Amino acid sequence: MLVYGFINGTIYALIALGFSITFGVSRVANFAHGGLYILGGALTWYSLVKLGLPYFLSAILAVVAVGFLGALIYRVLLIRLRGLELSEVITTFAVGIVILELLRSMGLMGYEYRLPLFVEGSVDIFGVPVGIQRIIIVVVGAALLLALYLFVHHTKVGLAFRGVAQEEHTALSVGINPDRVSLLSLSIGSMICVISAVFILPLGTISVDDGYDVLIKALAVCIIGGLESTIGVIAASFIIGYIEVLTATYISSSYTMVVALASMLFILLVKPSGLFGKSKEIEERV
């Protein structure tokens, strides 16, 4: 339980990180997250299997393509809806559905649509056999978090991200373009989404229905941890990861999603802003 709970927590963190980054900077809840996740996996599969490109190059092309699509979604649609939260949610959710259902109509279903493992085999950790692919996911998750920390704290673009996230109008007064930063945040969030897909999807198949599950999981993690808090997202990921393992061990694996969603509802009742969120408390004080 300790080993697989930790791995599950890392997987949840990877799934939710792109969603959290986008919302934390631009305040846009990207409900196309699940569609972009599956699209990234599908593009990687197509480049690898149909075009015969190397695995690494296929993944890079998918990351760049979906990152460009994320920027396009903001530039064409969301820039006209800034500040209209419900319209943003409906629009991005519609984009996600269009992506997923187009992939379904193109026949994306079945066992053949799967990405190969990066490295086959397993190793024993504390006497528990763990697939090497899962170990790679943990390493990639840690490396991605470190890279994001360095980007946000030690680059001009990252500091602009922090400025817009903290106070958009003040950032505008010192020459930072909030729309450009928000576009970049949606693009980078989409790219992170595909990076997570490339490493996680080899554990199963590329399924359209998983796109909806990924969106629900990302929402659950972000709501429990706090939508604008990266630390909260990481903490919530491990909370849900261990809850999932405990549920599968002592109750039934069919209840894992139910327990995760019940945890989200409980947090909404007790602390609407999430475990590490501050926005609700600030609004109440004002």
Long-range contacts (C-beta under 8 A, 24 or more apart in sequence): 1-242, 1-245, 1-246, 1-249, 2-126, 3-125, 3-126, 3-128, 3-130, 4-128, 4-130, 4-245, 5-238, 5-241, 5-242, 5-244, 5-245, 5-246, 6-138, 6-238, 6-241, 7-130, 7-134, 7-137, 7-138, 7-241, 8-240, 8-241, 8-242, 8-244, 8-245, 9-237, 9-238, 9-239, 9-240, 9-241, 9-242, 10-137, 10-138, 10-141, 10-142, 10-237, 10-241, 11-137, 11-141, 11-200, 11-237, 11-241, 12-217, 12-221, 12-236, 12-237, 12-238, 12-240, 12-241, 13-141, 13-145, 13-221, 13-233, 13-234, 13-237, 13-238, 14-137, 14-140, 14-141, 14-144, 14-192, 14-195, 14-196, 14-199, 14-200, 15-196, 15-200, 15-214, 15-217, 15-218, 15-221, 16-217, 16-218, 16-221, 16-222, 16-225, 16-233, 16-236, 16-237, 17-144, 17-145, 17-148, 17-192, 17-196, 17-230, 17-233, 18-188, 18-189, 18-190, 18-191, 18-192, 18-193, 18-196, 18-218, 19-189, 19-193, 19-218, 19-219, 19-222, 20-218, 20-221, 20-222, 20-225, 20-227, 20-228, 20-229, 20-230, 20-233, 21-148, 21-185, 21-188, 21-189, 21-192, 21-230, 22-185, 22-186, 22-188, 22-189, 22-190, 23-222, 23-227, 23-228, 24-165, 24-185, 24-227, 24-228, 24-229, 24-230, 25-161, 25-164, 25-165, 25-181, 25-182, 25-185, 26-74, 26-164, 26-181, 26-182, 26-185, 26-186, 27-85, 28-74, 28-78, 28-88, 28-92, 28-182, 28-185, 28-186, 29-85, 29-88, 29-89, 29-92, 29-227, 30-70, 30-92, 30-186, 30-189, 30-190, 31-89, 31-92, 31-93, 31-95, 31-96, 31-215, 32-73, 32-92, 32-93, 32-95, 32-96, 32-99, 33-96, 33-189, 33-193, 33-214, 33-215, 33-218, 34-96, 34-100, 34-210, 34-211, 34-212, 34-213, 34-214, 34-215, 34-216, 34-218, 35-95, 35-96, 35-97, 35-98, 35-99, 35-100, 35-211, 36-66, 36-69, 36-70, 36-96, 36-99, 36-190, 36-193, 36-194, 37-193, 37-194, 37-196, 37-197, 37-210, 37-211, 37-214, 38-99, 38-100, 38-103, 38-108, 38-197, 38-206, 38-207, 38-208, 38-210, 38-211, 38-214, 39-66, 39-69, 39-99, 39-103, 39-194, 40-66, 40-193, 40-194, 40-197, 40-198, 41-115, 41-194, 41-197, 41-198, 41-201, 41-206, 42-103, 42-108, 42-113, 42-206, 44-115, 44-194, 44-197, 44-198, 45-113, 45-114, 45-115, 45-206, 48-115, 48-116, 55-116, 55-118, 59-194, 59-195, 59-198, 62-194, 62-198, 63-191, 63-194, 63-195, 63-198, 64-191, 66-190, 66-191, 66-193, 66-194, 67-187, 67-188, 67-190, 67-191, 67-194, 68-187, 69-190, 70-186, 70-187, 70-188, 70-189, 70-190, 70-191, 71-183, 71-184, 71-186, 71-187, 71-190, 73-186, 74-182, 74-183, 74-186, 74-187, 75-183, 78-182, 78-186, 79-179, 79-183, 82-179, 82-182, 96-211, 96-215, 99-211, 100-208, 100-211, 100-212, 101-208, 103-208, 104-208, 108-206, 108-207, 108-208, 109-207, 109-208, 110-205, 111-205, 113-205, 113-206, 113-207, 114-201, 114-202, 114-204, 114-205, 114-206, 115-198, 115-201, 115-202, 115-206, 116-202, 117-202, 118-199, 118-202, 131-203, 133-199, 133-202, 133-203, 134-203, 136-199, 137-199, 137-200, 140-195, 140-199, 144-192, 144-195, 145-234, 148-230, 157-181, 157-184, 161-185, 165-228, 213-257, 216-257, 216-261, 217-260, 219-264, 220-260, 220-261, 220-263, 220-264, 222-274, 223-264, 223-267, 223-268, 223-274, 224-263, 224-264, 224-267, 224-274, 224-275, 225-274, 225-275, 225-276, 225-277, 226-273, 226-274, 226-275, 226-276, 226-277, 226-278, 227-274, 227-277, 227-279, 228-277, 228-278, 228-279, 229-274, 229-276, 229-277, 229-278, 231-276, 232-274, 232-275, 232-276, 232-277, 235-275, 235-276, 236-274, 236-275, 239-263
